Each structure stands twice: as structure tokens, then as C-alpha cells.
């Protein structure tokens, strides 16, 4: 969800020549790297390097609009205009949950941070709700909350106008997600669509080869922050159920041009399980058959090749282990 919003917002960012500047500082615990990057749709605005105490600082000019803050692993949305004086604090181990801004521009940026977190929670609730009417009610409640919070007259008028316009498009996207969740529910108990994809270790691997075991599938990509966030949890799950009647399969939907980037990340992150590369990224037959258009997405298939859950729990969700404990006892 967060990334969907980001793609909308970055369309309103660019470069702008003024003498007044944005002042930006950050104090980050457990940081993922020694640099922070702020970028617009077409260019990098600034790259900040950590000082000896681990703090970041920069001054720069911008066109008023939405930007992306990248810490080497995770991303978050920013709203910037010249004259803003923002101080960010955060614990990178709890990235979305701990983002906090102080100073001029804090209202707009705390709104964006809270909106991203609310959308993550919403996504989990939507996945658990199987009644489409109730899903649509969840969507309306969430968007209504955003619109109500956005009425604060202390916020920048341009910020409020752009977001108000975008919320209509978001409603449509979320309704589409609800429809896809309903389709996923109908796949339970049905034979799973097949795949036969390149294996990182060589050759190809098909779903048919894994019959006789449960198969937990992670659909991901190297550029996807929420996907990377799940990696440590997935590794713990793999360790816990090592030797059990289950295979852990990760299918990358990176584009062919990023094939080497995928190989490098598998190596650098010591990714386990079966690491596969989809043949046509988002247009791969298996991806299309499961109506996947946002990631990460997890799928659980039974030893008989039938779908147990077409929208399975994430590795970070304790309910996944509860489910696997019952199936693998």
C-alpha cells in the first residue's frame, strides 16, 4: 500500500530554484546505512552522510511537492517546500512505526508517516476479511479517516489539495484489492496454477517437482522495501521448519534487466529456500493466475498441489507459525 501512494505522489516532485532552502536533519537508531537519500521522480535532491555521532544534516532547494527518503533499505514519503525545517527521529529496526518529525513541516510529514502505517495495518485487516461488503466498508472507513484528518487548516494548502485528489484514485485501487482478495478466497481447495522458473542454483524448478510437500511461496522483488523487511522473518521460519515436510520458495518478479541485481541480493543476503526468477516478471502466467499486482504476496499450497491459502500470512505474522504447526505436526 505504501508504495502505491508513493508512486502517485512522486509525480508532483521536481526541481525548483529559490534562495530559501529546506533544512533537514535526522537522528536514526540502528540505521541501515551511513547515507540518506532524498529523491524526486527524475533526480536525486540530496545525499546525506552520517557524521561521527550517526546524525544526518542537509540544506537544499526544492519545488513544493512529494519526495522519497531512502535509507539504503527502506523508503518513506516526504512533503517538502522551501522554508521547511524538519528534524526526523527514527529506529530503523521499526521503520514505519517510529518515524517522527519536529519543526516546520511536521504536520504534513507526520500525516504521511501515519498514513503509511495505517495502510499497512489496513492491508492485514483486508487480507483477513473474506466478505467483500465488509472489505469495502474497511476501505471507506480508512479513506474517510484520512480525509477527516486532512481538514487541518494548519497544513499546507497545496499538500491538502493534492492528497484530496489522490484519495479518489486510492479508493478505486483498494476496491480492486478487495475484489482480488475475494478471488483469492475462491481459490482455496482448488488445484494451484503451475510454474517452472529459473533456479538461482541452476536449471529450473517446477511446482510439480515439489508435490508431496507443503509449499510456502514468497512473491517479491529486489526493489520492494516491504519485501526486504520480511526477509529476516522468513529466514527464521525456514530455520524453524527445516527438515519438515515443507519447501520455502521465493519467486522474484524483477524485470530481466535486474537479473544480476537479483542474483547479487540472493548472494549478499544469504537467502535460503528455493530462489526462483519469474520468466516474464508481473506478466508471468503464475503471477497472473493468482491476480498478483502488489507485493509482497505469500501463497501456501498443500502436498496434493491444491491451494491452502492464496493470500497466506506473512512470515512476520505469528499466525503463520500457528497454522504451520497444525499442518506439520
PEZIKA-V157502 format. One record per residue. N is the residue number from 0. RES is the residue in one letter. BURIAL is + if it has 9 or more other ideal C-beta (glycine too) atoms within 8 Angstrom, else -. Layout:
n,res,burial
N,RES,BURIAL
N,RES,BURIAL
//
This chain:
n,res,burial
0,X,+
1,X,+
2,X,+
3,X,+
4,X,+
5,X,+
6,X,-
7,X,+
8,X,+
9,X,+
10,X,-
11,X,-
12,X,+
13,X,+
14,X,+
15,X,+
16,X,-
17,X,-
18,X,-
19,X,-
20,X,+
21,X,+
22,X,+
23,X,+
24,X,+
25,X,+
26,X,+
27,X,+
28,X,-
29,X,-
30,X,+
31,X,-
32,X,-
33,X,-
34,X,+
35,X,+
36,X,+
37,X,+
38,X,+
39,X,+
40,X,-
41,X,-
42,X,-
43,X,-
44,X,+
45,X,+
46,X,-
47,X,+
48,X,-
49,X,+
50,X,-
51,X,-
52,X,-
53,X,-
54,X,+
55,X,+
56,X,+
57,X,+
58,X,-
59,X,+
60,X,+
61,X,+
62,X,-
63,X,+
64,X,+
65,X,+
66,X,+
67,X,+
68,X,+
69,X,+
70,X,+
71,X,-
72,X,-
73,X,+
74,X,+
75,X,+
76,X,+
77,X,+
78,X,+
79,X,+
80,X,+
81,X,+
82,X,-
83,X,+
84,X,+
85,X,+
86,X,+
87,X,+
88,X,+
89,X,+
90,X,+
91,X,+
92,X,-
93,X,-
94,X,+
95,X,+
96,X,-
97,X,+
98,X,+
99,X,+
100,X,+
101,X,-
102,X,+
103,X,-
104,X,+
105,X,+
106,X,+
107,X,+
108,X,+
109,X,+
110,X,+
111,X,+
112,X,+
113,X,-
114,X,+
115,X,+
116,X,+
117,X,+
118,X,+
119,X,+
120,X,-
121,X,+
122,X,+
123,X,+
124,X,+
125,X,+
126,X,-
127,X,-
128,X,+
129,X,-
130,X,-
131,X,+
132,X,-
133,X,-
134,X,+
135,X,+
136,X,-
137,X,+
138,X,+
139,X,+
140,X,-
141,X,+
142,X,+
143,X,-
144,X,+
145,X,+
146,X,+
147,X,-
148,X,-
149,X,+
150,X,-
151,X,-
152,X,-
153,X,-
154,X,+
155,X,+
156,X,-
157,X,+
158,X,+
159,X,+
160,X,-
161,X,+
162,X,+
163,X,+
164,X,-
165,X,+
166,X,+
167,X,-
168,X,+
169,X,+
170,X,+
171,X,-
172,X,+
173,X,+
174,X,+
175,X,-
176,X,+
177,X,+
178,X,+
179,X,+
180,X,+
181,X,+
182,X,+
183,X,+
184,X,+
185,X,-
186,X,+
187,X,+
188,X,-
189,X,-
190,X,-
191,X,+
192,X,-
193,X,-
194,X,+
195,X,-
196,X,+
197,X,-
198,X,+
199,X,+
200,X,-
201,X,-
202,X,-
203,X,-
204,X,+
205,X,+
206,X,+
207,X,-
208,X,-
209,X,+
210,X,+
211,X,-
212,X,+
213,X,+
214,X,+
215,X,+
216,X,+
217,X,+
218,X,+
219,X,+
220,X,+
221,X,+
222,X,-
223,X,+
224,X,+
225,X,+
226,X,+
227,X,+
228,X,+
229,X,+
230,X,+
231,X,-
232,X,+
233,X,+
234,X,+
235,X,+
236,X,+
237,X,+
238,X,-
239,X,-
240,X,+
241,X,-
242,X,-
243,X,-
244,X,-
245,X,+
246,X,+
247,X,+
248,X,+
249,X,+
250,X,+
251,X,+
252,X,+
253,X,+
254,X,-
255,X,-
256,X,-
257,X,+
258,X,+
259,X,-
260,X,+
261,X,+
262,X,+
263,X,-
264,X,+
265,X,+
266,X,-
267,X,-
268,X,-
269,X,-
270,X,+
271,X,-
272,X,+
273,X,+
274,X,+
275,X,+
276,X,+
277,X,+
278,X,-
279,X,-
280,X,+
281,X,+
282,X,-
283,X,+
284,X,-
285,X,+
286,X,+
287,X,+
288,X,-
289,X,+
290,X,-
291,X,+
292,X,-
293,X,-
294,X,+
295,X,+
296,X,+
297,X,+
298,X,+
299,X,+
300,X,+
301,X,+
302,X,-
303,X,-
304,X,+
305,X,+
306,X,+
307,X,+
308,X,+
309,X,+
310,X,+
311,X,+
312,X,+
313,X,+
314,X,+
315,X,-
316,X,-
317,X,-
318,X,-
319,X,+
320,X,+
321,X,-
322,X,+
323,X,+
324,X,-
325,X,-
326,X,-
327,X,+
328,X,-
//
